């Protein structure tokens, strides 16, 4: 089931707020990090989502990324631009495949790498630093519907 990225009800955007990474395919820009979480906010003047992602590296140094996202015509799809430093950006697309807005979200990113290859990344997110094992199991099983095997997922350490 594919659900809207940001369901609007009485002016409230439900996907906004803090999400903790529980499992992922460990994309290169998260290498060696732990305690990753993202805080989604919406700028009403520009119509752009702003996310501040933070985590800690192996020497307990805070790692922060800021991304800017613009929604597509589809409610569950958005494009994000990450600042990598030295004037370089990574642009990617995200699909929110499943969410209940209050507890969990399953997010998939599929990207073409300059026509040479493609990459697929997955994140299982939670509103808290932990997520019930039954929910995680169901979300991992759901990945088959988008052609990704759950065995490629690693746990995110959330001990901060």
Buried (B, 14 or more C-beta within 10 A) or exposed (E): EBBBBBBEEEEEBBBBEBBBBBBBBBBEBBEEBBBBBBEBEBEEEEEBBBBBBBBBEEEEEEBEBEBBBEBBEEBBBBBBBBBEEEEEEBEBBBBBBBBEBEEBBBBBBBBEEEEEEEEBBBBBBBBEBEBEEEBBEEBBEBBEEBEBEBEBBEEBBBEE
